[in-house]
Amino acid sequence: MKVGDLVKRKPAWGEWVKHNPWMYTDKDLEIGVIIERVHIPGKRENKAFKILWPNGISESTWEYDLEKVNEHKSR
């Protein structure tokens, strides 16, 4: 992932939402844009980002908590 990519959060309830779509939270459905890569001191894996969400900016969100939004899904 890089600055400018569109992302969404992975569902809070994980794999359960595949069989129970009513378990999605409002935040799970939001789409944001990565605006900056964040350096977190003492962490080897520096894969955190500032993201502009519809309701504001998150200070640091780890890459493993995000899914890249695919703009070109094949049909």
N, C-alpha and C positions, 0 to 999 in steps of 0.2 A: 504494500500500500504506500501511497505517496500523497503529498500535498495536492489538493484539487480533486481527489477521488470522492465519489459519493459512497456513503456507508450507512449501514443500519446496525443496531445492536443485535447480538444473538439473543434469542428468546430467554427470558428469565427462568422459565420452566424447562429449558433445554429440549430434548427430543420428545417430551410429552406432548408438545403442541402439534406434532404431526398427526396424532390420533385424537387430540382434544383441542381443536382450534379456539375454543372459548377461553382457553388459558392464556392467550396472548394478553400482554398489558399494553396500555397506550404507548409507552416508551418503546416497546418492541416494534411498533409500526412506523416510528419516525425515521426520516431519512435526513442525514446531515452531510456536511462537506468537511474534509480534513483541511485545516487552515495552517497547522504548524506541527512539526515534529518536536516532542518534548524530551529533554535530557533529564533523566532521573539519576542523581548521584548514587554510586554504589551498586548499580544494576548492570550486569553484563549485557543482557539483552535489552537494548534501548529501542523498544518498539512501542512507544506510547505517543499519543497525538492529542492536540487540542482540536476539538470538533465544534463546528457551528451547527447547533440543533435549532429547530423552530422556536424553542423557548429560551435560548441562550447558548453560551459557550461553556463546554466542559473543560476543566483545567487539565486533566490527563486521563486518557482512556487507553487501556492496553489493547494491542492489536488482536490478541486472542479473544477479546470480548466483542469484536466487530466482524461484520460480513461486508464485503465489497458488493455494491449494487451493480449488477450486470446490465448495462444499457442495451446490449446487443444480444438478446437471447435468441437462440435459433428456434425455428418453428417446426 
